[in-house]
């Protein structure tokens, strides 16, 4: 699992898994006596990416995150929103309108289908009470920066009126092109910021993935401080390997989270590391530890 790409993991979610007694399991590490001492501080709006816990049924993941003390899950589409709503869980980053990670807004040949998909999805997101919908630049395939910016802006502007009307933010994710997503165009913060300027709407922002940007550009805290007005969402992940965000990796997440809090950020920070344990119980222990590391 640790070596799987996101696209493989997401594909595998549809296969389903055996039921997990999450509520009973969680009691082994979150007892009533511990609730007061483990309560989250409330400075960070925590979330977790669904695909990282694909072996855990969504029902049980909802129960687990509530036990840990937060109430949001990232990268969930319309078919699973009723499950989230049943458990009082917020869809902090919606998906389902994108084609994939490689065929995106930087290539005009994908615009007709993307415009159709997003035009249909934006009202659904708003009706469900959610605020953000993910998108991707796509791979370069020889497209230079200027053409990529122009193509993305031209396409995105055709849906921004609808997004503004529905109060939905379209969020483009920054992904590294060095290790995981070779040839991806929106692979550095300056590229994404320039696109934000060209789109020219408060309803178009960036998803700053800390794992990805540490790989492609580094200087994480300074970059966040210099560009925070263009960022509406964050993802975590340990470097190298995209595993736990603890002492096994090179970033010190409490300092990064403190910088984000100090900037007055009110959006969500979603854990997107691939847990290394084999069992679902241990994976959720890793998630809880990750949440606590980020809870400054």
N, C-alpha and C positions, 0 to 999 in steps of 0.2 A: 504493500500500500504506500510505503514511504517514497517509492520511486514513481508513483503514478502522477501523471499530469492532471490538471483540473478537468480537462475535457474527458479523460478516461473515467475519472471518478464520478463525474456528473452522469455520464452514460450508464455507469454501473448502478446508479441509484434506482433505476426503474426495475431492476431485477428483484428487489425486495429482499427481506431478511426474516429470520425467525424472531419471534417476539422476545422482548427483553423485559425482565421484571425490574424496571428502572427505579420505581418508587421505593421498593424494598431495598434494592441495592444501595441507593444513595444514603440510606439511613446508616450505612456502615461508616460513612465519613462526615455526615452532617447530622449530629444529634441535637435534640431540643436544647440541651445545655450549652451547645456551641453556637446557637443562632445569634445571640447577642454579640459574641466576640468575632464572629465571621461576617457580620452584616456589612454590606458594601457601603462605601462612603458617600456615593451619590454625585461625585464630581465628574465621573465618566459615564456616558450612556453605553453600556456594554451590549455586544451582540456576538453571534458565532455563525460562521459560514456553514450552511447545511451540508455541502458536499464533503467536508472534512470528516463528517460522522455518518457516512453513508451506510455503515453496517448497523446503525441504530435506527429503528423505526421512528418516523417523525413524531408520532404520538409520544413515544418514550423520551425523545430528545426534548420535546416541549416540557414534559414533567421535570426532566433533569435541570434545564436552565432555570425554571422557577425555583427548584430546590436550592440551586447555587445562589440565587438571589437577583437574577435579572430576567428580562422578559422580551427579548428580541432575537430573531433569527434572520440571517442574511441569505440572499440568493434563493428565494422561494418564489415560484410562479403561481398563477391563478388556481391551478388544480389543487394546490396544497394550502391555499389561504383559509379555507373552512376549518382545517385542522388547527392552524395557528389561532384562529378566532375562538375556537372551542376552548382553548387553554389560556386565552387572554395574552397571546404572544403577538408582538408587532412584527410586521415584515419590514425590516429596516432598510433593505435594498431589494427591490423586486427585479425579477428577470423574466425572460420568456419572449421578448420582442426581438432580441438580437438573432442573427443567423448562426453565428459561431464566433470564435475568437480571431479567425483569419480573414473572413469576408465581411468587411466593415464599411464605414462611411467614407474612407479615403478613396474608394473606387466607385465611380459613377454607375457602373453596370449593376451595382447592388442597391442603388438608391430606390428604384421603384418598389422592390419588395420590402426594404427597410422602412420606407415612408408608410407603406400600407400597414406593416406590423406595428409600428409605433403609434400610428394614428388610431389603431384599434385598441392598443394596450393602454395608452395614457388615460382615457376615460375610465377604464376598468380599475386602474391603480387608484385614481381619485375616488371613485365610488366606494372602494374598499376602505378608504380612509388612510391610504399610504402616501408617501411623499417622494420617493426616489425610484428611478428606473435606470438600470445599467445599460451602457452601450460600449462599443469598442471601435477603435480606429481601423483595425484590420491590418494585414501584412502589407509591406511595401510593394513587393513584386516589381521592384524597379522604379516605383513612384518617388520622386524627390520631395523634399520637405515642402516647398512652395506649392506644388501640385496637391500634395496631401492636405495641406491646410485649406487650400481653396475648395477642394472637393468635399472635405468634411463640412466646412462652413456652409457651402451651397446646399448640401443635403439637409443638414441639421436645421438650418433656418426655415425649412419647409414644415417642420413639426414644432418649432418653438412657440408659435402663436397658440397652438393647442395646449402645449405644456404650460404656458403662462396662464391661460384661461382656467386650466384645471389645477393650478398650483402644484404641479409635479416637476421635480428637478430631474433633468436628464444628466446622467453622470458617466463620464468616460473614464475607464480604469487605465492607470499607468501600469504597464507590465514590462518586465525586463526582456530584452532581446538577446541577452548574452547566454543564458542558461536554459530557461524554460520556454520562451516564445520567440524563437529565432525569426528575425525579419519583421517583428511587430513594429508599427510606426510610432505610436504614442508611447515611447519607451523612456522618456526623460521629462522631468517637470517643465523645463522651458518650452518644450514642444507643446505640451498640454496647455500651458498658460497662454501661449500665443494663439492657440485655437480658441480658448475662452474669449480672448479679446476680439477675435474676428467674428465669432458668433454673436457677441455683444448682448447677451441676455443673462440676467441673474438666475435664470432657470437652467443654465448649462454650467456644470461644475466638474471637478475632477475627483476621482477616487484615488487617494494617495496610498498605495500599497507599500508599506514600510519595507517589507521583505524585498519586493521587486526593485525599489529605488535604492536600497542599500547596495544591491548588486550592480546596477547600471550607473549610479552617480554618487552614492555615499553622501556625506555631509548632511545627514538627515535632519537634525534639529534646525540648523541654519536655513535649510531649504524650506522647511515647514514655516518657519517664522517669516521668511521673505515672501511667501506665496500663499499664506493661509486664507486670504480672501477668495481664492479660486478653488479651495478644497472644501468639499461638503461631507467627506466620508473617509475613514481610514480602515486598512486591513493590517493585521500583524502576521508575523512568521519568522522563525529562527533562521539565521544565516550563519553558516551554510546549511543546506539540506531541507529547509522549510519545515522543520520539526519544532519541538517545544521552544518557548521563548525564555528559557531559564539560563542557568550558568553554563550550559553546554554550547552556547552560541556567542557571537561577537558583539551583539547590540545590548545596551542596557536600557530595557524598556521603561523602567520607572522614570528615568530622566526624559525620555521622549514623551511619555504621557504627561509629565508635569509641564513640559513646554506647551503641549496642546491645550491643557487646562488653563494655563496662564494666558493663553491667547483668547480665552473666552469661548472656546469651541463648544457648541451645544448639540452637535450631531452625534453619530454613532461611531464607535471603534469596535470592529468585529474581529474576533480571533479567526485567523485563517491558516493556522499551522496544522500539519498532518501529525496527529498523535502517534508516537512510536509503539505504545503497548499493544499487545495482541488482543486482549479481552475488552469488551465494551465497558465493563466496570472501570478498568484502569484508564481507558481513554477519557472517561468523564472525570476521573481524578486529575488527569493532565489538563483538561479544560478548566476545572476549578482553580488549579494552580495558576494557569495563565491569566485568568480573570483577576485573581488576587495580585499578581505581579503588576498588572496594569491599573489596579484600583488605587490611584494615588490621591 
